[in-house]
Amino acid sequence: MSDHTVVILLACALTIVVAALVGAAAGYLARRDHATYPAALTRAAIAFAGTLTLAAALTTVLSALLQ
């Protein structure tokens, strides 16, 4: 594998880890706010998906600007 491929894979892994941490934090805070388990899981999933969507949008914008 080239260095470029390794950097891309590490960036993807870091993005997924950050999104998982954001989702876990959202679920924890929802439970602390006395939400039910299904509601907390829904909030965590929305936060996870939102973080991945934001990362994808930023990547698209940056790649368009750099070309």
NORWO-V82870 format. One record per residue. SS is DSSP state (alpha for helix, beta for strand, coil for the rest). OMEGA is omega in whole degrees, -180 to 180 (none if undefined). NEAR is the number of other C-alpha atoms within 12 Angstrom. Layout:
<<SS,OMEGA,NEAR> <SS,OMEGA,NEAR>>
This chain:
<<coil,178,8> <coil,179,8> <alpha,180,9> <alpha,180,10> <alpha,179,11> <alpha,179,12> <alpha,179,13> <alpha,179,15> <alpha,177,15> <alpha,177,14> <alpha,177,17> <alpha,179,18> <alpha,178,15> <alpha,178,17> <alpha,180,25> <alpha,178,23> <alpha,179,17> <alpha,179,22> <alpha,178,27> <alpha,178,23> <alpha,177,21> <alpha,178,24> <alpha,178,27> <alpha,179,24> <alpha,179,22> <alpha,178,28> <alpha,178,28> <alpha,-180,24> <alpha,177,21> <alpha,178,23> <alpha,177,20> <alpha,178,14> <coil,177,14> <coil,173,13> <coil,177,18> <coil,180,16> <alpha,178,17> <alpha,179,14> <alpha,178,20> <alpha,178,24> <alpha,177,22> <alpha,179,21> <alpha,179,26> <alpha,-180,28> <alpha,178,25> <alpha,179,23> <alpha,178,27> <alpha,-179,27> <alpha,179,23> <alpha,178,22> <alpha,178,26> <alpha,178,26> <alpha,178,17> <alpha,178,19> <alpha,179,21> <alpha,179,19> <alpha,178,14> <alpha,178,15> <alpha,179,18> <alpha,-179,14> <alpha,-180,13> <alpha,179,12> <alpha,177,11> <alpha,-179,10> <alpha,-176,9> <coil,-179,8> <coil,none,7>>
